[in-house]
Amino acid sequence: MPNRLSDETSPYLLQHAHNPVEWYPWSAEALQKASAEDKPIFLSIGYAACHWCHVMAHESFEDETTAQLMNELFVNIKVDREERPDLDAIYMNAVVGLTGGGGWPMSVFLTPDGKPFYGGTYYPPTPLHGRPSFREVLHAVANAWQTRRDEILQSSENITAYLHQANDFATAGESGPLSSDTLIKATQNIGRTYDRTYGGWGGAPKFPQPMLLEFLLRRYVQTQEADLRALIDHTLNAMAHGGMYDQLGGGFHRYATDARWLVPHFEKMLYDNSQLARVYLHAWQAFRNPDYRRVTREILDYVLREMTHPDGGFYSTQDADSEGVEGKFFLWTTEEIRSILGDEAILFNEVYGVTPSGNFHEQHLPPGQNILSLVAEPEAVAKKNGLPLEQLESLLDEARCKLFGVREQRVKPGRDEKILAAWNGLMLAAFAEAARDPALSDRAATYRSAAERNAEFLLREMRTPAGRLQRTWKDGRAKLNGYLEDYACVIEGLLELYQTTFNERWFIAARELADSLLQHYADPAGGFFDTSNDHEALVTRPKDLQDNAVPSGNAMAVTTLLKIAAFTGEVRYYRSAEALLESLQSALVQAPLGFAQWLVALDFALGNPKEIAIVGEARSADTRALLDVIRAGYRPHQIVALGLPDRTSALPLLLDRTAIGGRATAYVCVRFACQRPTTDPQILAEQLA
């Protein structure tokens, strides 16, 4: 019989709807049941693409004996962390405070009023490497609840107080004027922790750091330091050449399990690919490396092919597993490749590192499995084999197409088809930016259409009649209050779409959401809460400042408020952002890897961003000539508005602007103080330099 998860829309929760565990979604009903029956709560948090979540589900939650124990001793609640980042943040902070580490699946034990007192992550079905079995943990916690209740209640109060203090600490930094020294020192610290052997930061597992790379690209624009460029190129090439990148289908897997970027954790996340698409796009614009343009195109085309709802929303994730085995969909043996490519397999295998012994070993698969990675430069292989480079590249293109066609016949990994506002906002920004890059002009109409359809979807399907955002949508149902990150990321996407289309509808919507953000999320003590002032009351109101795999809601709010301020000239947007940046500068220097989006925002604030107003017909030749200047290269310190002559505009930046001599005219301003207007593209280029 299905449990109470059967009425949910989250694919992760629905995966557990037929467990013998009497799961509840997070709800007043579950909390009331725990109180009425005087039982502790077992809270399990995970997500659909989480490999170890599937493992624990199979080992424990599908086991009748374990489920009977859980049902007898606890009220059991299942949460999709992607739907409820507030609960995930609160209880992850508690688990980290209790154990020194965290991860998913997250397993937390709560009092009936939701206060945590014990927790961990994955528990095996039998004792393993000093870790107790899940049943042992269940018995021990239930026994403590019955025999040492006072200790548990005191522990829960202490942990809750710790969570409150963590929130207070979030805005307790010493304030000082915004300083370029912060950017300089942060860059130096980033360089000290860089892996100069393999690229990136840290060892295994190694994660992509798109926000960090965005910041370093901005620093390179300002400083032109050769070492910065070398570091960026090294990392981007290492990631794109490694097995973490899908060499056949495009798109990045979640992370590499090794330090060399070879063996990925095979799940694919919308948020990773949205941010990495923009990084590679910006690197193409800055360095003109055609590989970066190719990767950008392949990521976006992968999203259109695999991750797009017919109505325009973008799906959340693809699983690591297919047919119950991690990575099976993406792996190849030499025999398979030879049977498809014939003699051409020799050159393909040399370039992509395919060997009879394989480079990926999984107990459920026969030996000789290979992850494709670019281990040899085509130029070197062509020279070695006496071939023209063009001939080899054509051979490789055809080989990839053939292998991709065969792979498409395999059983594909599962897909989480819920649509999340924040992640969609990030991908909206990527499509909108790519649509206006001249080098992607052959895909511009497709990318622009994808961006416009996504924005239409978000504003139509995921806003309430009162204009408030909702977090998640699936199968025609939108639900859950939007979080700070939802507002901030959707604003970012809408602002980028406005600067691609110059349809003021998108700017108006972005500004409405910014005003709602200030009204419902601002903390009088500084910064912003992750939840709105009319959100469900939880044990604490989270305020997360540190960036993780996605930018923190606070960092992205600051980023977008600075841009709204540039478009409008309204000090209230700038002041809210500036005050929080001022209080965090020491954290940005001390822990730059955890505050990379903040560094991007600070760089924008200190970069004297150009506010560019163009008056002219969007399709006229003289307007396009000015836009070509503005869109040439990588220009992270500018925002652009375009309006028709003698037409009232919703953008203050366009007010009282006139066209000189009937020609398209550009006004370049900083804080609304403008240089002489010009109709000459060359003069405009000089003003922007």
Secondary structure, 3 states (H helix, E strand, C coil): CCCHHHHCCCHHHHHCCCCCCCEEECCHHHHHHHHHHCCCEEEEEECCCCHHHHHHHHHHHCCHHHHHHHHHHCEEEEEECCCCHHHHHHHHHHHHHHHCCCCCCEEEEECCCCCEEEEECCCCCCCECCECCHHHHHHHHHHHHHHCHHHHHHHHHHHHHHHHHHHHHCCCCCCCCCCHHHHHHHHHHHHHCECCCCCCECCCCECCCHHHHHHHHHHHHHHCCHHHHHHHHHHHHHHHHCCCECCCCCCECCEECCCCCCCEECCEEHHHHHHHHHHHHHHHHHHCCHHHHHHHHHHHHHHHHHCECCCCCECCEECCEECCEECHHHCECHHHHHHHHHHHHHHHHHHHCCCCCCCECCCCCCCCEECCCCCCCHHHHHHHCCCCHHHHHHHHHHHHHHHHHHHCCCCCCCEECCEEHHHHHHHHHHHHHHHCCHHHHHHHHHHHHHHHHHHHHHHHHCECCCCCEEEEEECCEEEEECCHHHHHHHHHHHHHHHHHHCCHHHHHHHHHHHHHHHHHHECCCCCECCCCCCCCCCCCCCCCCCCCCCCCHHHHHHHHHHHHHHHHCCHHHHHHHHHHHHHHHHHHHHCHHHCHHHHHHHHHHHCCCEEEEEECCCCCHHHHHHHHHHCCCCCCCEEEEEECCCCCCCCHHHCCCCCECCECEEEEEECCEECCCECCHHHHHHHHC
